[in-house]
Amino acid sequence: MKRALLLALLVLLARSALTQDLEPEWWSYQAQRGERLTLVKLDMGLRRSFPLSGFPYVVVTRVNYAPASADGLPAPAEQDRLEALSDQVAAAIGKKTRSIYAGTAFSQGQQQSWFYVTDPNGLEATVAGVHAQLCQGCKTSTAVLSDPAWALYRDQLLPDGETRQRYGLRSY
């Protein structure tokens, strides 16, 4: 009996530690990528443990928006609306398969979001359904890619050296 109780306690502690490790650490920054200004919101907590095994696919969604100014970024209200849309996409994907919402970026009239998943089957239709319901008339697209090394998280979301220096972030 004591052994079973101890085992159950250890399982609960392990689950608690895993849940804490996967709690998102949302952070936003602006970066100059070539000639374009990009606004990025990402889960910086993932930088400590990526690539996560068991999430070998990435769903990349794109939604076009009308830029608020010449820099190509959305107006604050539009950005909030698009981030809420990505949250709804994340929730819908999460109902179909284990998933991690890694982040989103805004640049030149387009928002891209990245969701790492265990099983990509049927997710394009799931995302299309959310877009059709919540973003009628929007120009959207979705791609499902194999990315077991999480190269898109590293290359598209994590800040580059210049951005880390500007924000005072230590190298990682």
FENDA-V687337 format. One line per field, one symbol per residue. phi: phi as a letter, one per 40 degrees, with the letter a starting at -180 (. if undefined). psi: psi as a letter, one per 40 degrees, with the letter a starting at -180 (. if undefined). burial: b if it has 9 or more other C-alpha atoms within 8 Angstrom, else e. A space follows every 50 residues. Layout:
phi: ???
psi: ???
burial: ???
This chain:
phi: .cccccccccccccccccccccccbcababacbgcbcbbbbaccccccbc cccgbcbbbbbbbcacdcaccgcccdcccdcccccccccdccccccacab cciabbafgabbbbbcbcbccgcccccdcccccbacgccbaabbbcaccf cccccbbcccdccdcccgccca
psi: dddddddddddddddddddddehighiiiiihhbeihhhhhigddddeei ihiegeihhhihhiihidaeeeiiidddddddddddddddddddddihih hdaiihhfehhhihhhidhehedddddddddddefheihiihihihgdef dddddddiiiddddddefiii.
burial: eeeeeeeeeeeeeeeeeeeeeeeeebeeebbeeeebbbbbbbbbbbbeee eeeebbbbbbbbbbbebeeeebbbeeeebeebbebbebbbebbbeebbbe bbbbbbbbbbbbbbbbbbebeebbebbbebbbeebeebebebebeebbeb eebeeebbeeeebbbeeeeeee
